[in-house]
Amino acid sequence: MTDHSPPDLPDVFARAEILVQALPHMQRYDQQVVVIKYGGHAMGDASAAEDFAEDVVLLEQSGVLPIVVHGGGPQIGGMLKRLGITSEFQAGLRVTDKATVEVVEMVLAGSINKQLVGTIAAEGGRAVGLCGKDGNMVTARKVTRSIVDPESLEEKAVDLGFVGEPQRVNRAVLDAVLKAELIPVLAPVAPGEDGATYNINADTFAGAIAGAMRAKRLLLLTDVPGVLDKNKQLLRQLTIDDCRRLVADGTITGGMIPKVETCIYALEQGVEGVVILDGKVPHSVLLELYTDHGAGTLITP
């Protein structure tokens, strides 16, 4: 039997208070592009994916123009292991030979992309799954990296195979998809001018998309609370100069360095603000955009 009794009054007042607090934030992002990078480690379990999809759908319904870029490193690693393909990392990036890039494209542009599109649909949204190849959206160039030889202490170039970085972004497809009131879900795979397929780091891909779209916000969902100080406390707000200083003094290290570099690139391309936040926190996207205290580290010019 359905309970038609009125809800508890304190609960009604609490929700009304939340809505009042969120309203000016909603107005700030109305008809503004927000690019969200949904990381492989932040994807979590099914309930976490549902929470994320709910957030994206609510953003779209409240007037935001969300664009989702997803990763899939752990899922790629799992598939390579199942297929008996050995994976090697150099300079923090996966060395991607021809066999590996075929698996990368299959996992990223195939299973993960369509699963995420389906999860958004289940929450009432209309999403379309794409990758950099679709409509020549992104053209890649081969990444070049160097490492220091531990014996000779000399720098030497590392061939990462089919690992790329965005060279050009054509926003025509994204503009058309957004105009149709659809949510683009993008896999970071793109063609090069040489006709080859390149695997692109999802953070880098999201930064390039955000820059081309002049996004209001770029959110990088990861598995840590944000940028931490040397005492492992969250730094809630930083500027580009702060970031460069923290990298120079060793506060920002390891995998956080390329994330921060992506943030700086996006800001220099006209993105208003970039946030690094913990994607494992339920509804972290809404907490960041629609509450006063936010949910991660906000980086501004």
Secondary structure, DSSP 8 states (H G I E B T S, - for coil): ----S---HHHHHHHHHHHHHHHHHHHHTTT-EEEEEE-TTT--SHHHHHHHHHHHHHHHHTT-EEEEEE--HHHHHHHHHHTT---EEETTEEEB-HHHHHHHHIIIIIIIHHHHHHHHHHTT--EEEEETTGGG-EEEEE--EEEE-TTT--EEEE--BSEEEEEEE-THHHHHHHHTT-EEEEESEEEBTTS-EEEE-HHHHHHHHHHHTT-SEEEEEESSSS-B-TTS-B--EEEHHHHHHHHHTTSS-TTHHHHHHHHHHHHHTT-SEEEEEETTSTTHHHHHHHSSS-SEEEEE-
